[in-house]
Amino acid sequence: MEAENPPTIVESRRCRTDKNLVAFIIERGMRLIEPMERHVLFWISIKSNDYAWWMYENYDGQRVCNWLKHPLNLHSNNSKNRLMEQLNQLIAYCEPNSYVLKVAYLGRALMAYESKEDFYCMYNIWDAEEIDAILNFPNESAKREFDELYDRAHSRRLGNRYPSPYNDRSNCINYVVCNNSPRYGRYLHGKWNVMKGNLVLRELPFVRLLLSGDRWMRCHHCLIYAPLVLIPCRGCSIMLYCSKSCRDRAKQEYHSFECPIIFMLLSQYTPIEVLALRSTICAYKKFYEMPGVLENFIRSVCMSEKWVHQYCTPNGRYKNPEDAYGKVYQLATNRSRLTREKLTTDGLRGVALAKLLVRANNIPTSNVELLAELTVRHMHILRVNALVLHCSVDDPAKDCFDDRSVPYALALVTTGSMFNHSCTPNVDYSLSTDGTIEFRANRNIPWGKQMRINYR
């Protein structure tokens, strides 16, 4: 392996752009040296049946087997949440098509039935039946018991929440206009007078990232709270999804490139850096993995001024990859306010992420410079434009932002990022049950008045 030089502070005049910064770092063979201790869990990317049995015993997994004979009896929300989290851990790390995995699915079906989530109950029984067409219980009475449970859930009616995200892209709506002014820069105002509580924008995130606190309780793609129905990625045990459609979308958009290195990303890089690399993967895949086309687009089309008006259409309504990614690339950055030391660190980490991605996916090494450049730019964009989603401590399924809320995810939207920041905003945002970000007025807003949000 060729030796690399220790990092130095880049020359500010030489590296005013991300392209020059990355080229300088690669040319000098610089690498990042940090005295740090990383806690990398050795089992994090391994589906091990031995580990599953260890978790089964140490996390009260025997209760799952007892549920086959006794009704579920959980008195507090805390105990329910704890058991749901343990069951999802067990499902994530079980050996595929194993008896332990079947028992875990059926235990979660019982929890879903007790919570009156009938569709989730049936969904888990379907997953158990998919493992083995004939459920191999110790006796026929157990099989009959779950057949009866399925019938009761079906008869009682479907639950209100569905595990599959809403597929109709017409659900992305926009009642705001993007303008540009010397005083405010790009900003949003309503198309007409907006009343308190009215929806002004609904948009699909371009990329999103679930933070570690809720990784066992929410879908890692659409971010909805669905602990009773999560299924793991087939390749890694880290990403959990509320449905097969979300799992397939994540794989198609970015996770097929992330999967081999996801445990390294989550353990050695910050959420902003992981989300920046995910944005780079999405851009790379949107252009059909043709970096020549992507680079030409960045150097020419993205430099035009037409993108101010493009922000009037929310993400989710575009079929053209140039229109979808062009708005992301043109978002504001904080690059001009960064010190040379910070720029150096961003460049070094961007190059390290690009090299990691190239090695893990057999991408031509000639693409390292372009991927690193995009990753560094995405870092700068995300620090300014990423939305921080919060949920209630008492009720994790409730999106809110107050003294008793905690962050659970980061999301990057396009039109929604045109809202300027204010500590006293007139628009609030939250995650909807279909995976879109909703922006609603929290007071009456007359026509022409600028709309602002709190980026938290």
Order of alpha helices (4+ residues) and beta strands (2+ residues): alpha-alpha-alpha-alpha-alpha-alpha-alpha-beta-beta-beta-beta-beta-beta-alpha-alpha-alpha-alpha-alpha-alpha-alpha-alpha-beta-beta-beta-beta-beta-beta
